[in-house]
Amino acid sequence: MKALKAILAISMFAVSSIAMSAGFDKDPVRILQENQRAMDAYAAELGKSAPKVEMYRYGMELDVARVISVTRKAKVCGVIPARMTFLDSKGELRTVEYQAVGGGCRRG
C-alpha cells in the first residue's frame, strides 16, 4: 500500500511538473482537469468511487478528517475555481469546488 501511495505521489508530481513546463499554469480549467484525473486514479486505487464535485456554499459545514489534494493556483490575476479533495470522518472521499484568487496578481 505504501508503494502504491508513493507511485501515485510521484505520478502527480510528474504530471504537475510537465503541466507547469508546458505553460498550463495559466489555465485554471486545465488545472481542474488534471486534478480530476489524479483524484479519479486515487479513488480507484482505494477501491472507492470517484468523488462527485460539490460547489461550496457560504456557511457549508465541511467534515474534513484528512486533506488529500488542493489544486494549485493558476498564474492569473482574478477569481478562479479551485478544488479540495478530502476524506470525511466516515471515510468517504469528497471534493468541494470554491472560488479563490489566482496566483498571478502583482502586489504593491
Stockholm file with secondary structure:
# STOCKHOLM 1.0

chainA/1-108         MKALKAILAISMFAVSSIAMSAGFDKDPVRILQENQRAMDAYAAELGKSAPKVEMYRYGMELDVARVISVTRKAKVCGVIPARMTFLDSKGELRTVEYQAVGGGCRRG
#=GR chainA/1-108 SS CHHHHHHHHHHHHHHHHHHHHTTGGGCHHHHHHHHHHHHHHHHHHHTCCCCCEEECCTTCCCCCSEEEEECCCCSSSSEEEEEEEEECTTSCEEEEEEEEECTTCCCC
#=GC SS_cons         CHHHHHHHHHHHHHHHHHHHHTTGGGCHHHHHHHHHHHHHHHHHHHTCCCCCEEECCTTCCCCCSEEEEECCCCSSSSEEEEEEEEECTTSCEEEEEEEEECTTCCCC
//
